[in-house]
Amino acid sequence: MFNGRRFLACLVAMVFAAVFPVSASAQVAIDGGSGLFHMQKARTLGHLNFGVGLYYESDNHDLTAPTGKGNETDFGYMPISATLGVGDNLEFSVSAPYSRVEVKKGTSESGMGDGIGRVKWNFLTSENFGVRMSALAFTTLPFGDKDKGLGTGKTNPGAGLALDKEYESVTWHASVGYQSRQEDGLDPQVQYGAGVEYMPMDNLSFIAEVGGYNWTKQVAGRDDQTMVTGGVRYYISDWASLTVGYSSWGGGTGESSPNYMYLAGITVGSGLGQPRGKLGVKEAAAMPGAGEAGAGEAGAGEAAGGEKVTIVLESIHFEFDKSRLTKEAQEILVGTAEKLNANPNVELVIEGHTCSIGSNGYNQALGMRRANSARKFLVEHGVKGERIDVISYGEEKPAHTNKTREGRKMNRRADFVIKVK
């Protein structure tokens, strides 16, 4: 049967996807935060990357299960969420849902439901084992009308852990959490989840997850819940993603209900707030009479007095999945700044690079953050910002093989290319 509200929600989601850009590595979960459907990932969005997600869930079930002959009820759930990465390891998110309850034999209600606020901290990243682990702190936000049955009127805080295990194009996910319940007569819940994401290509992923909660105290008529979800996420270039999934859930009474989910997830402002140059290296190379000295090679620049000089700039390297400058990188950049300040007519392009671990979209953003980190340091040490352009090649231009640990280590770098006039 045609559901006008479901169709409208899907249409809005697709329009939403078409308007705003997204990084293909940053998937926003239903209640905000980088994740699958309901599960949180351990990986965060990255520094000042911003994600907005719009989902629509619809389910139908019998309130008097397991008889199957009670009061049939339709539920609609449309959360809008916002997620912000701060630094390489921290992420903040908040969601606010529109809820709809249509009861076949009773009163129907609609309006704002309770939201969720969340902080995620990626405190462990191990390349050796391909593992990430994050701590989560969250709470419900009492946006919903308690009298209409759309909210609890309470803030229910909780905490948890999320674990990612990456292996080439497959990433496994697991999570566990604990949430208190402030409503009268309710006990805390233990939450759990496990999921897998398979990316056969850069713009397509298949997702499956199972999760739910158990009450810490079993009470007659109050059931635990388990939900199984599967779906597909498609990335429209690097500016939008669309996810469709099917979900079935049940409790101790045998209740089950299909949930149809439509997603438009977006990420804008990769590197927002970071200083940037005027042109990328491709535009600079196209300028008449312009050329480039390769990274790490001697470049001929022109000193203030018109004398030709030879400058050699050393590449810098980064830790796995990080864009912050190491002590060694800072020491190299001090020397780079001195050479550039001594030759004020020399212009530079900083190229950010990564190893092959992670998706292409994520590595593209990481490479840009690395290039911007180097540029920021040089500007702070007296080099004029207009002399420096930045570009990210992500994993596209490895200097060494990505099949060995040492090769991947050498590929996490920023190269400095002199623009020769």
KEMI-555870 format. One line per 2 residues: number of its first residue (from 1); their letters; for each residue x, y, z of N, C-alpha, C. Coordinates in steps of 0.2 Angstrom, whole numbers, plus 5000, padded with zeros to 4 digits. Example, Ala and Ser with C-alpha at 12.3 -4.5 7.8 and 13.67 -1.06 7.14 Angstrom:
<atoms>
1) AS) 5066 4972 5039 5062 4978 5039 5066 4984 5039  5064 4989 5035 5068 4995 5036 5064 5000 5039
</atoms>
This chain:
<atoms>
1) MF) 5004 4994 5000 5000 5000 5000 5004 5006 5000  5003 5011 4996 5007 5017 4996 5007 5021 5002
3) NG) 5012 5023 5004 5013 5027 5010 5016 5034 5009  5011 5039 5009 5013 5046 5006 5019 5049 5011
5) RR) 5019 5047 5017 5024 5050 5022 5030 5047 5020  5030 5040 5019 5037 5037 5018 5040 5039 5011
7) FL) 5035 5040 5006 5038 5043 5000 5041 5050 5000  5037 5054 5004 5040 5061 5005 5046 5061 5009
9) AC) 5047 5057 5014 5053 5056 5018 5059 5054 5013  5058 5049 5009 5063 5047 5004 5065 5052 4999
11) LV) 5060 5056 4997 5061 5061 4992 5065 5067 4995  5063 5069 5002 5067 5074 5005 5075 5071 5006
13) AM) 5075 5065 5008 5082 5062 5009 5086 5063 5003  5083 5061 4997 5087 5061 4990 5089 5069 4989
15) VF) 5084 5073 4990 5086 5080 4988 5091 5083 4993  5091 5081 4999 5096 5082 5004 5103 5080 5002
17) AA) 5103 5074 4999 5109 5071 4997 5112 5075 4991  5108 5078 4987 5110 5081 4981 5112 5088 4982
19) VF) 5111 5091 4988 5113 5098 4989 5119 5099 4993  5121 5094 4997 5127 5095 5001 5132 5090 5000
21) PV) 5139 5092 5000 5144 5087 4999 5145 5082 5005  5149 5076 5003 5150 5071 5008 5157 5068 5007
23) SA) 5161 5066 5012 5167 5062 5011 5165 5055 5011  5167 5051 5006 5165 5044 5006 5167 5040 5012
25) SA) 5171 5043 5016 5173 5039 5022 5169 5041 5028  5165 5046 5028 5162 5048 5034 5154 5046 5033
27) QV) 5152 5041 5036 5146 5039 5036 5142 5040 5043  5137 5044 5042 5133 5046 5048 5128 5041 5050
29) AI) 5128 5038 5057 5123 5033 5059 5116 5037 5060  5111 5033 5062 5105 5035 5062 5104 5040 5068
31) DG) 5107 5039 5073 5107 5044 5079 5113 5048 5079  5117 5050 5074 5123 5054 5073 5129 5050 5075
33) GS) 5135 5053 5074 5141 5050 5074 5143 5046 5068  5149 5045 5067 5151 5041 5061 5149 5033 5063
35) GL) 5146 5030 5059 5144 5023 5060 5141 5019 5055  5138 5014 5056 5134 5010 5051 5127 5012 5051
37) FH) 5122 5008 5053 5115 5010 5054 5114 5013 5061  5113 5008 5066 5113 5010 5073 5119 5010 5077
39) MQ) 5124 5006 5074 5131 5005 5078 5135 5011 5077  5139 5013 5082 5144 5018 5081 5151 5014 5079
41) KA) 5155 5018 5074 5161 5016 5073 5166 5018 5078  5172 5015 5078 5178 5018 5082 5181 5024 5079
43) RT) 5181 5024 5072 5184 5029 5068 5180 5035 5069  5183 5041 5070 5180 5047 5070 5180 5051 5063
45) LG) 5177 5056 5062 5176 5060 5056 5183 5063 5054  5187 5065 5059 5193 5069 5057 5192 5076 5058
47) HL) 5198 5080 5059 5198 5087 5062 5193 5091 5057  5188 5094 5061 5184 5099 5058 5180 5097 5052
49) NF) 5179 5090 5051 5175 5087 5046 5168 5087 5049  5163 5089 5045 5156 5090 5048 5151 5086 5044
51) GV) 5147 5082 5047 5143 5077 5044 5135 5078 5046  5131 5078 5042 5124 5079 5043 5120 5073 5040
53) GL) 5116 5070 5044 5112 5064 5042 5105 5064 5042  5101 5062 5038 5094 5062 5038 5092 5055 5036
55) YY) 5088 5052 5041 5086 5045 5040 5078 5045 5040  5075 5039 5038 5068 5038 5039 5067 5031 5041
57) ES) 5064 5029 5046 5062 5023 5048 5055 5022 5049  5052 5017 5047 5045 5015 5047 5044 5008 5049
59) DN) 5040 5007 5055 5039 5000 5056 5031 4999 5058  5029 4993 5058 5022 4991 5060 5022 4985 5064
61) HD) 5019 4985 5070 5019 4979 5074 5013 4979 5078  5011 4973 5081 5006 4972 5085 5007 4974 5093
63) LT) 5004 4978 5096 5006 4980 5103 5004 4974 5108  5000 4969 5106 4998 4964 5110 5001 4957 5108
65) AP) 5007 4958 5105 5010 4951 5103 5012 4948 5109  5012 4941 5109 5013 4937 5103 5006 4934 5100
67) TG) 5000 4936 5102 4994 4934 5099 4993 4936 5092  4996 4941 5090 4995 4944 5083 4988 4946 5082
69) KG) 4984 4947 5087 4977 4949 5085 4975 4955 5089  4980 4960 5091 4979 4965 5095 4978 4972 5091
71) NE) 4981 4977 5094 4980 4984 5091 4986 4985 5087  4985 4985 5080 4991 4986 5076 4993 4994 5076
73) TD) 4999 4995 5076 5002 5002 5077 5008 5003 5072  5007 5009 5068 5013 5011 5064 5017 5016 5068
75) FG) 5024 5015 5067 5028 5020 5070 5032 5023 5064  5033 5030 5064 5038 5033 5060 5043 5037 5064
77) YM) 5049 5037 5061 5055 5040 5065 5060 5043 5060  5060 5049 5060 5065 5053 5056 5070 5058 5059
79) PI) 5075 5055 5061 5080 5059 5065 5085 5063 5060  5086 5069 5062 5091 5073 5059 5097 5074 5063
81) SA) 5103 5072 5061 5109 5072 5066 5114 5077 5063  5119 5079 5067 5124 5083 5066 5130 5080 5069
83) TL) 5136 5080 5066 5142 5077 5069 5148 5081 5067  5152 5082 5072 5158 5086 5070 5164 5083 5073
85) GV) 5170 5082 5069 5176 5080 5071 5180 5085 5074  5184 5084 5079 5188 5089 5082 5195 5086 5084
87) GD) 5200 5088 5080 5207 5084 5080 5206 5078 5077  5211 5074 5077 5211 5067 5074 5207 5062 5078
89) NL) 5205 5063 5084 5203 5058 5088 5196 5059 5092  5193 5065 5091 5188 5067 5095 5182 5069 5090
91) EF) 5176 5067 5093 5170 5068 5088 5164 5070 5093  5160 5075 5091 5154 5076 5094 5148 5076 5090
93) SV) 5142 5073 5092 5136 5073 5088 5130 5074 5092  5125 5076 5089 5118 5077 5092 5113 5075 5087
95) SA) 5107 5072 5089 5102 5071 5084 5095 5073 5087  5091 5075 5083 5084 5077 5085 5079 5073 5080
97) PY) 5075 5069 5083 5070 5065 5078 5063 5068 5078  5060 5067 5072 5053 5068 5072 5050 5061 5072
99) SR) 5045 5061 5077 5042 5054 5078 5034 5054 5076  5032 5049 5074 5025 5048 5072 5022 5041 5075
101) VE) 5017 5041 5079 5014 5035 5081 5006 5035 5079  5005 5030 5075 4998 5030 5072 4995 5023 5075
103) VK) 4990 5023 5079 4987 5018 5082 4980 5016 5079  4979 5010 5077 4973 5008 5073 4967 5009 5078
105) KG) 4968 5007 5084 4962 5008 5089 4964 5012 5094  4965 5019 5093 4967 5023 5099 4969 5030 5096
107) TS) 4973 5033 5100 4975 5040 5098 4982 5040 5095  4982 5044 5089 4988 5045 5086 4992 5051 5087
109) ES) 4998 5051 5088 5002 5057 5090 5008 5058 5085  5010 5064 5084 5016 5065 5080 5020 5072 5083
111) GM) 5026 5072 5082 5030 5078 5085 5037 5076 5086  5041 5081 5089 5048 5080 5091 5048 5074 5096
113) GD) 5053 5070 5095 5055 5064 5100 5061 5066 5104  5063 5062 5108 5069 5063 5112 5075 5062 5108
115) GI) 5080 5066 5108 5086 5065 5105 5092 5062 5108  5098 5062 5105 5104 5059 5109 5110 5064 5107
117) GR) 5114 5065 5113 5120 5069 5112 5126 5064 5114  5131 5064 5110 5136 5059 5111 5143 5062 5110
119) VK) 5148 5060 5114 5155 5062 5113 5159 5055 5112  5163 5055 5106 5167 5049 5105 5175 5051 5105
121) WN) 5179 5047 5108 5186 5048 5109 5189 5042 5106  5193 5042 5101 5197 5037 5098 5204 5037 5102
123) FL) 5204 5033 5107 5210 5033 5111 5215 5027 5109  5214 5023 5105 5218 5018 5103 5218 5016 5095
125) TS) 5224 5017 5092 5224 5015 5085 5230 5011 5084  5230 5005 5081 5235 5000 5080 5236 4998 5073
127) EN) 5241 5000 5070 5242 4998 5063 5244 4990 5063  5248 4988 5067 5250 4981 5067 5244 4976 5067
129) FG) 5239 4978 5071 5233 4974 5071 5227 4976 5067  5228 4982 5064 5222 4985 5060 5216 4986 5065
131) VR) 5217 4989 5071 5212 4990 5076 5212 4997 5078  5205 4999 5079 5204 5005 5082 5199 5004 5088
133) MS) 5200 5008 5094 5195 5008 5099 5194 5015 5102  5187 5016 5103 5185 5022 5105 5180 5021 5111
135) AL) 5181 5027 5116 5176 5027 5121 5171 5032 5120  5164 5030 5122 5159 5034 5120 5155 5036 5127
137) AF) 5153 5043 5127 5149 5045 5132 5143 5048 5129  5137 5047 5131 5131 5049 5128 5125 5050 5133
139) TT) 5120 5053 5131 5114 5054 5135 5108 5056 5130  5102 5054 5133 5096 5056 5129 5095 5063 5130
141) LP) 5091 5066 5126 5090 5073 5126 5082 5074 5126  5079 5077 5132 5072 5076 5132 5068 5081 5128
143) FG) 5069 5081 5121 5065 5085 5117 5058 5083 5116  5056 5077 5117 5049 5075 5116 5044 5076 5121
145) DK) 5038 5077 5119 5032 5078 5123 5030 5072 5127  5031 5072 5134 5030 5066 5138 5023 5064 5138
147) DK) 5018 5069 5138 5011 5068 5138 5008 5065 5132  5012 5066 5126 5010 5063 5120 5013 5056 5119
149) GL) 5017 5054 5124 5020 5048 5123 5026 5048 5118  5029 5054 5117 5034 5055 5112 5041 5056 5115
151) GT) 5041 5056 5122 5047 5057 5125 5046 5055 5132  5052 5055 5136 5052 5052 5143 5053 5058 5148
153) GK) 5055 5064 5146 5056 5070 5150 5062 5069 5154  5066 5064 5153 5072 5063 5157 5078 5063 5152
155) TN) 5084 5064 5156 5091 5063 5152 5093 5056 5155  5095 5052 5151 5097 5045 5152 5104 5044 5150
157) PG) 5109 5045 5155 5116 5045 5153 5119 5038 5152  5124 5037 5148 5127 5031 5147 5134 5031 5144
159) AG) 5138 5026 5144 5144 5025 5142 5146 5019 5138  5151 5019 5134 5152 5012 5130 5159 5012 5127
161) LA) 5160 5007 5123 5166 5006 5120 5164 5004 5113  5168 5006 5108 5167 5004 5101 5174 5001 5098
163) LD) 5174 4996 5094 5180 4993 5092 5179 4992 5084  5184 4994 5080 5184 4992 5073 5190 4988 5072
165) KE) 5190 4983 5067 5195 4979 5065 5195 4979 5057  5200 4982 5054 5200 4983 5047 5204 4977 5044
167) YE) 5202 4975 5038 5206 4970 5034 5204 4971 5027  5209 4975 5024 5208 4976 5017 5201 4980 5015
169) SV) 5196 4977 5012 5190 4980 5010 5184 4978 5015  5186 4975 5020 5181 4973 5025 5183 4976 5032
171) TW) 5178 4978 5035 5179 4981 5042 5174 4978 5047  5176 4975 5052 5172 4972 5057 5171 4977 5063
173) HA) 5165 4977 5066 5163 4982 5071 5160 4978 5077  5162 4981 5083 5159 4978 5089 5158 4984 5094
175) SV) 5153 4983 5098 5152 4989 5103 5148 4986 5109  5149 4989 5115 5146 4987 5121 5145 4994 5125
177) GY) 5139 4994 5129 5138 5000 5132 5133 4999 5138  5132 5004 5142 5128 5004 5148 5124 5010 5149
179) QS) 5118 5010 5150 5114 5016 5150 5109 5016 5156  5109 5021 5160 5105 5021 5166 5098 5024 5163
181) RQ) 5093 5022 5167 5086 5024 5165 5083 5028 5171  5081 5035 5170 5079 5039 5175 5071 5039 5176
183) ED) 5068 5035 5172 5061 5035 5172 5059 5030 5178  5053 5032 5181 5051 5028 5187 5050 5021 5185
185) GL) 5052 5016 5189 5051 5009 5188 5055 5006 5182  5060 5009 5179 5064 5006 5174 5071 5005 5177
187) DP) 5074 5000 5175 5081 4998 5177 5086 5000 5171  5093 5000 5173 5098 5001 5168 5098 4996 5162
189) QV) 5101 4998 5157 5101 4993 5151 5108 4992 5149  5110 4986 5147 5116 4984 5144 5115 4983 5137
191) QY) 5119 4987 5133 5118 4987 5126 5124 4984 5122  5123 4981 5116 5128 4977 5113 5127 4978 5105
193) GA) 5132 4977 5102 5131 4977 5094 5137 4974 5091  5136 4971 5085 5141 4968 5081 5139 4969 5073
195) GV) 5144 4971 5069 5143 4973 5062 5149 4972 5058  5147 4972 5051 5152 4971 5046 5151 4976 5040
197) EY) 5156 4979 5037 5155 4983 5031 5160 4980 5026  5157 4979 5020 5161 4976 5015 5161 4981 5009
199) MP) 5167 4984 5007 5167 4989 5001 5170 4986 4995  5167 4983 4991 5170 4980 4985 5173 4985 4980
201) MD) 5170 4992 4981 5173 4997 4977 5172 5003 4981  5176 5009 4979 5176 5015 4983 5169 5018 4985
203) NL) 5164 5017 4980 5158 5021 4981 5152 5016 4983  5154 5010 4985 5148 5006 4987 5150 5001 4993
205) SF) 5146 5001 4997 5147 4996 5003 5141 4992 5005  5142 4986 5007 5136 4982 5010 5137 4982 5017
207) IA) 5132 4983 5021 5132 4983 5028 5127 4978 5032  5130 4975 5037 5125 4970 5041 5127 4972 5048
209) EV) 5122 4972 5052 5123 4973 5060 5118 4969 5064  5120 4968 5070 5115 4965 5075 5116 4969 5081
211) GG) 5111 4971 5085 5112 4974 5091 5106 4975 5095  5106 4977 5101 5100 4978 5105 5102 4979 5112
213) YN) 5098 4978 5117 5099 4979 5124 5096 4974 5128  5099 4973 5134 5096 4968 5139 5095 4973 5146
215) WT) 5089 4972 5149 5088 4975 5155 5092 4972 5161  5095 4976 5165 5099 4973 5170 5095 4969 5175
217) KQ) 5088 4970 5176 5084 4967 5180 5078 4964 5176  5076 4958 5176 5071 4955 5172 5064 4956 5175
219) VA) 5059 4959 5172 5053 4960 5175 5048 4957 5170  5043 4954 5172 5037 4951 5168 5034 4956 5164
221) GR) 5033 4955 5157 5030 4960 5153 5035 4965 5150  5041 4965 5152 5046 4970 5149 5052 4966 5146
223) DD) 5052 4966 5140 5057 4962 5136 5063 4965 5134  5068 4961 5133 5075 4963 5130 5073 4964 5123
225) QT) 5078 4967 5119 5077 4968 5112 5083 4967 5108  5082 4963 5102 5088 4962 5097 5085 4964 5090
227) MV) 5089 4968 5087 5088 4970 5080 5093 4968 5075  5091 4965 5069 5096 4964 5064 5094 4968 5058
229) TG) 5100 4971 5055 5099 4976 5050 5104 4974 5044  5102 4975 5038 5106 4974 5032 5104 4979 5027
231) GV) 5109 4981 5023 5108 4987 5018 5114 4988 5014  5113 4993 5010 5118 4995 5005 5119 5003 5006
233) RY) 5125 5005 5005 5126 5012 5005 5130 5014 4999  5127 5019 4995 5130 5021 4989 5133 5028 4989
235) YI) 5139 5029 4987 5142 5036 4987 5141 5039 4980  5138 5045 4980 5137 5048 4974 5143 5053 4973
237) SD) 5148 5051 4969 5154 5054 4969 5157 5055 4976  5160 5061 4977 5162 5063 4984 5158 5068 4987
239) WA) 5152 5069 4985 5148 5074 4988 5141 5072 4991  5140 5065 4991 5134 5063 4994 5134 5055 4995
241) SL) 5130 5053 5000 5129 5045 5000 5122 5044 5002  5119 5039 4999 5112 5036 5000 5112 5029 5003
243) TV) 5109 5028 5008 5109 5021 5011 5102 5019 5011  5101 5012 5010 5094 5009 5010 5095 5003 5014
245) GY) 5091 5001 5019 5091 4995 5023 5085 4992 5025  5085 4986 5027 5079 4983 5030 5081 4980 5037
247) SS) 5077 4981 5042 5078 4979 5049 5072 4975 5051  5074 4970 5056 5069 4966 5059 5071 4965 5066
249) WG) 5066 4967 5071 5068 4967 5078 5063 4962 5082  5065 4960 5087 5061 4956 5092 5063 4956 5099
251) GG) 5058 4954 5103 5060 4953 5110 5058 4947 5113  5057 4946 5119 5056 4940 5122 5049 4937 5121
253) TG) 5044 4942 5119 5037 4940 5117 5037 4937 5110  5042 4938 5106 5042 4936 5099 5040 4941 5094
255) ES) 5039 4947 5097 5038 4953 5092 5043 4953 5087  5041 4955 5081 5045 4957 5075 5042 4962 5071
257) SP) 5046 4966 5068 5043 4972 5064 5048 4974 5059  5046 4975 5052 5051 4977 5047 5052 4985 5048
259) NY) 5058 4987 5047 5059 4994 5047 5063 4996 5041  5060 5001 5037 5063 5003 5031 5066 5009 5032
261) MY) 5073 5010 5030 5077 5015 5032 5080 5018 5026  5079 5025 5025 5082 5029 5020 5087 5034 5023
263) LA) 5092 5035 5020 5097 5039 5022 5100 5044 5017  5101 5050 5019 5105 5054 5016 5111 5057 5020
265) GI) 5117 5055 5020 5122 5057 5024 5127 5061 5021  5129 5067 5024 5133 5072 5021 5139 5074 5025
267) TV) 5144 5076 5022 5150 5079 5026 5153 5085 5022  5153 5090 5025 5155 5096 5022 5161 5099 5026
269) GS) 5165 5103 5023 5171 5107 5026 5176 5103 5028  5179 5098 5024 5185 5095 5026 5191 5099 5026
271) GL) 5194 5100 5032 5199 5104 5034 5196 5111 5035  5190 5112 5036 5187 5119 5038 5191 5122 5043
273) GQ) 5192 5129 5042 5196 5132 5047 5204 5132 5047  5206 5127 5042 5213 5127 5041 5215 5132 5036
275) PR) 5221 5135 5036 5223 5139 5031 5225 5136 5025  5223 5139 5019 5223 5136 5013 5227 5140 5008
277) GK) 5230 5138 5003 5233 5142 4998 5228 5144 4993  5230 5148 4988 5226 5151 4983 5224 5146 4977
279) LG) 5229 5142 4976 5229 5137 4970 5231 5130 4972  5228 5125 4969 5231 5118 4970 5237 5117 4965
281) VK) 5240 5112 4965 5246 5111 4961 5244 5110 4954  5238 5108 4952 5236 5107 4945 5235 5114 4942
283) EA) 5232 5118 4946 5231 5125 4943 5238 5128 4942  5243 5127 4947 5249 5131 4946 5253 5128 4941
285) AA) 5253 5121 4939 5256 5119 4934 5254 5121 4927  5248 5123 4927 5245 5125 4921 5246 5133 4919
287) MP) 5249 5136 4924 5251 5143 4922 5256 5144 4917  5256 5149 4913 5261 5149 4907 5268 5150 4910
289) GA) 5273 5146 4908 5279 5147 4910 5281 5144 4917  5276 5141 4920 5277 5138 4926 5279 5131 4926
291) GE) 5284 5128 4930 5286 5121 4931 5286 5119 4938  5289 5113 4939 5289 5111 4946 5296 5107 4947
293) AG) 5299 5107 4953 5304 5103 4955 5301 5097 4959  5303 5091 4957 5300 5086 4961 5301 5086 4968
295) AG) 5297 5082 4972 5297 5082 4979 5304 5079 4981  5308 5082 4986 5314 5080 4988 5320 5081 4983
297) EA) 5318 5084 4977 5323 5086 4972 5326 5093 4973  5331 5095 4970 5334 5102 4970 5329 5106 4966
299) GA) 5327 5112 4968 5323 5116 4964 5327 5123 4964  5326 5126 4958 5330 5132 4956 5325 5138 4958
301) GE) 5326 5142 4962 5322 5148 4964 5326 5154 4963  5323 5160 4963 5326 5166 4962 5326 5170 4968
303) AA) 5332 5172 4970 5333 5176 4976 5331 5183 4975  5330 5187 4980 5328 5194 4979 5332 5198 4975
305) GG) 5339 5196 4974 5343 5200 4970 5343 5198 4963  5339 5193 4961 5339 5190 4955 5344 5184 4954
307) EK) 5347 5182 4959 5352 5177 4958 5348 5170 4959  5350 5165 4954 5347 5159 4955 5350 5155 4960
309) VT) 5346 5151 4964 5348 5147 4970 5345 5140 4970  5349 5136 4973 5346 5129 4973 5344 5127 4980
311) IV) 5338 5125 4980 5335 5123 4987 5333 5116 4987  5334 5112 4992 5332 5105 4993 5328 5105 4999
313) LE) 5322 5103 4999 5317 5103 5004 5315 5095 5006  5316 5094 5012 5315 5087 5014 5308 5085 5016
315) SI) 5306 5079 5014 5299 5077 5016 5298 5076 5023  5292 5076 5026 5291 5075 5033 5286 5069 5033
317) HF) 5286 5065 5038 5282 5059 5039 5278 5060 5045  5272 5056 5045 5267 5056 5050 5266 5049 5053
319) EF) 5263 5049 5059 5261 5043 5062 5255 5040 5059  5253 5034 5060 5247 5031 5057 5241 5034 5058
321) DK) 5237 5036 5053 5231 5039 5054 5231 5046 5058  5236 5049 5058 5237 5056 5061 5239 5061 5057
323) SR) 5237 5067 5058 5240 5073 5055 5244 5078 5059  5244 5077 5065 5249 5081 5069 5256 5080 5068
325) LT) 5260 5085 5069 5267 5085 5067 5271 5081 5072  5275 5077 5071 5280 5074 5075 5285 5079 5077
327) KE) 5289 5077 5082 5295 5081 5084 5300 5082 5079  5301 5076 5075 5306 5076 5070 5303 5080 5064
329) AQ) 5297 5080 5062 5294 5083 5057 5295 5091 5058  5293 5093 5065 5294 5100 5066 5301 5102 5066
331) EI) 5306 5098 5067 5313 5100 5067 5315 5101 5059  5312 5097 5055 5313 5098 5048 5310 5104 5045
333) LV) 5304 5105 5047 5300 5111 5045 5303 5118 5047  5307 5118 5053 5310 5124 5055 5316 5125 5050
335) GT) 5319 5120 5047 5324 5121 5042 5321 5124 5036  5315 5121 5034 5312 5122 5028 5310 5130 5028
337) AE) 5307 5132 5034 5305 5139 5035 5311 5144 5034  5317 5142 5037 5323 5146 5036 5325 5147 5029
339) KL) 5324 5141 5025 5326 5142 5018 5321 5146 5014  5315 5145 5015 5310 5149 5012 5310 5157 5014
341) NA) 5311 5158 5020 5312 5165 5022 5318 5168 5019  5323 5164 5018 5329 5167 5015 5329 5168 5007
343) NP) 5323 5165 5005 5322 5166 4997 5315 5168 4996  5313 5174 4998 5306 5176 4998 5302 5176 4991
345) NV) 5306 5175 4986 5303 5174 4979 5301 5167 4977  5303 5162 4981 5301 5155 4980 5294 5154 4982
347) EL) 5290 5150 4978 5284 5148 4980 5284 5140 4980  5279 5138 4984 5279 5131 4986 5272 5127 4986
349) VI) 5272 5121 4984 5266 5117 4984 5268 5111 4989  5263 5111 4994 5264 5105 4999 5259 5100 4997
351) EG) 5261 5094 4996 5257 5088 4994 5256 5083 5000  5250 5082 5002 5249 5077 5007 5247 5070 5004
353) HT) 5250 5065 5008 5250 5058 5005 5248 5054 5011  5246 5048 5010 5244 5043 5015 5246 5036 5012
355) CS) 5246 5031 5017 5247 5024 5015 5240 5021 5012  5239 5015 5010 5233 5012 5007 5228 5010 5012
357) IG) 5229 5010 5019 5224 5008 5023 5219 5013 5024  5213 5011 5023 5207 5015 5024 5204 5016 5017
359) SN) 5198 5019 5017 5195 5021 5010 5198 5027 5007  5197 5027 5000 5200 5032 4996 5198 5039 4999
361) GY) 5191 5040 5000 5189 5046 5002 5192 5049 5009  5192 5044 5014 5195 5046 5020 5203 5048 5019
363) NQ) 5206 5044 5015 5213 5046 5014 5214 5052 5011  5210 5054 5006 5210 5060 5003 5210 5066 5008
365) AL) 5205 5065 5013 5204 5071 5018 5210 5071 5023  5213 5065 5024 5218 5064 5029 5225 5067 5026
367) GM) 5226 5066 5019 5231 5069 5016 5231 5077 5016  5225 5080 5015 5224 5087 5015 5225 5090 5022
369) RR) 5223 5086 5027 5225 5088 5034 5232 5088 5036  5236 5083 5033 5243 5083 5034 5246 5089 5030
371) AN) 5244 5090 5024 5247 5096 5020 5246 5103 5024  5240 5103 5027 5238 5110 5030 5242 5110 5037
373) SA) 5243 5105 5040 5247 5105 5046 5254 5108 5045  5257 5105 5039 5264 5108 5037 5263 5115 5035
375) RK) 5258 5117 5032 5257 5124 5030 5257 5129 5036  5252 5127 5040 5251 5131 5046 5258 5132 5050
377) FL) 5262 5127 5051 5268 5127 5054 5273 5132 5051  5273 5132 5044 5277 5136 5040 5275 5144 5041
379) VE) 5269 5145 5041 5266 5152 5041 5267 5154 5048  5267 5150 5054 5268 5152 5060 5276 5154 5061
381) HG) 5280 5151 5057 5287 5153 5057 5289 5158 5052  5285 5162 5050 5287 5168 5046 5286 5167 5038
383) VK) 5284 5162 5036 5283 5161 5028 5276 5164 5026  5275 5168 5022 5269 5171 5020 5264 5166 5017
385) GE) 5258 5166 5019 5253 5160 5017 5252 5160 5009  5252 5166 5006 5251 5166 4999 5256 5163 4995
387) RI) 5262 5162 4998 5267 5158 4994 5266 5151 4994  5261 5148 4998 5261 5141 4999 5254 5138 4997
389) DV) 5254 5134 4992 5248 5130 4990 5248 5123 4993  5242 5120 4994 5242 5113 4997 5237 5109 4992
391) IS) 5239 5103 4992 5235 5098 4988 5235 5091 4992  5230 5087 4991 5230 5080 4994 5230 5075 4988
393) YG) 5234 5070 4988 5234 5065 4984 5232 5058 4987  5231 5059 4994 5228 5053 4997 5233 5047 4996
395) EE) 5230 5041 4994 5234 5035 4993 5236 5035 4986  5235 5040 4982 5236 5039 4974 5243 5039 4972
397) KP) 5248 5042 4976 5254 5042 4973 5259 5040 4979  5259 5033 4980 5264 5030 4985 5271 5031 4982
399) AH) 5276 5033 4987 5283 5033 4986 5286 5026 4987  5283 5022 4990 5285 5015 4992 5280 5010 4991
401) TN) 5281 5004 4992 5276 4999 4991 5271 4999 4998  5265 4998 4997 5260 4997 5002 5259 4990 5005
403) KT) 5263 4986 5002 5263 4979 5004 5267 4977 5011  5271 4982 5013 5275 4980 5019 5274 4986 5024
405) RE) 5275 4985 5030 5274 4989 5035 5279 4995 5034  5285 4994 5033 5290 5000 5032 5288 5004 5026
407) GR) 5285 5001 5021 5283 5005 5015 5277 5009 5016  5272 5007 5020 5267 5011 5022 5269 5016 5026
409) KM) 5274 5015 5031 5276 5020 5035 5279 5026 5031  5283 5025 5026 5286 5030 5022 5281 5033 5018
411) NR) 5275 5030 5016 5270 5034 5012 5266 5039 5016  5266 5039 5023 5263 5044 5027 5267 5050 5027
413) RA) 5266 5054 5022 5271 5060 5022 5268 5066 5019  5272 5071 5019 5270 5077 5015 5276 5079 5011
415) DF) 5276 5080 5005 5281 5082 5000 5281 5090 4999  5286 5093 4998 5287 5100 4996 5290 5101 4989
417) VI) 5286 5104 4985 5287 5105 4978 5288 5112 4977  5294 5114 4974 5295 5121 4973 5292 5123 4966
419) KV) 5288 5128 4965 5286 5130 4959 5291 5135 4956  5293 5132 4950 5299 5136 4947 5296 5140 4941
421) K) 5297 5147 4942 5295 5151 4937 5299 5152 4931
</atoms>
